[in-house]
């Protein structure tokens, strides 16, 4: 059986509730999932309760954007539980920084004549952690752009008129806080760093020495050869080779739970590898 360890719900920037994601995972025949909303753990209790009714292995988690030498690196923190803790407490400040950024993004868009308001974006985000996908959804709904990709390419991606950077935890600090909190830090979709081969090798080695527990080798957008290559690197480093679809529901409509774009299969021994990393 396979697993999916990278899923986003309506608690952050996905369209489906945590409980509905569990139902999708069961329908896909998965043996385990992890909920990894951005910067927030509020969906964990609902997802865990739903998973227990199906005998589905559930791992709590969160996805963070951290700083790596001036670039944004995403990390998935597995086994991070709701409540107080070194990393959990820092998430409050991270979300506050995200909120400040949202205001600045909307102001930047308005300064370029884009008709969008905070109230409109808040209505789309609901009770979730508001982010750029919600702003993009408003732009789509108002006919300003035709798709999520167009919203980012034209307005919201790095270097575009509506892009605003935000303060991030340093990668090494994030790893340290995760380990202090009983979590296993894993690099998500490492291609987004856009490094050269030697730079990737150096980053993986340095971060593993600092406590990194894995790399997301089995990712939706990767070829099978790249997945196997990254899994081999994980084996050489003695860390977990994990994977997931990066499901966001209607915000990434082509990506499905468990199978990504259709050819994704994350081995269920990823769970055992993560558990082993938790005791490092």
Secondary structure, 3 states (H helix, E strand, C coil): CEEEEEECCCCCCCCCCHHHHHHHHHHCCCCEEEECCECCCCCHHHHHHHHHCCCCEEEEEEEEEEEECCEEEEEEEECCCCCCCHHHHHHHHHHHHHHHHHHHHHHHHHHCCCCCCHHHHHHHHCCCCCCHHHHHHHHHHCCCCCCHHHHHHHHHCCCCCCCCCCCCEEHHHHHHHHHHCCCEEEECCHHHHCCCHHHHHHHHHHHHHHCCCEEEEEECCCCHHHHHHHHHHHHHHCCEEEEECCECHHHHCCCECCCECCCCCEECHHHHHHHHHHCC
